[in-house]
Amino acid sequence: MNVAIVGATGAVGKEMIEVLNRRNFPVTKLSLFSSARSAGTTMDWKGESVTVQELCSASQLKDCDIALFSAGATTSKKFAHDVAGFGCIVIDNSSAFR
């Protein structure tokens, strides 16, 4: 399963990564996204280094099965509907869709 985390470098994003790991979630590919400020940094996923990307377009997530959003309401409002339109399950942790 291809999983994306939007807001990966924040406290909640880091916890999402930990939960996926602890629960041994069947991740085939993990994609990490953040703001431009954190883009280019790397994060550990099961002993491998994953480069964090800046989210600039919903099409960057077109091959994802699940996208976990925790980057704030503005980012969710901008990208979540389009990502869901690709058939991706979007789970949003912001206040955007409450």
Secondary structure by P-SEA (a helix, b strand, c coil): cbbbbcccccaaaaaaaaaaaaacccccbbbbbbccccccbbbbcccbbbbbbbbccccccccccbbbbcccaaaaaacaaaaaaacccccccccccc
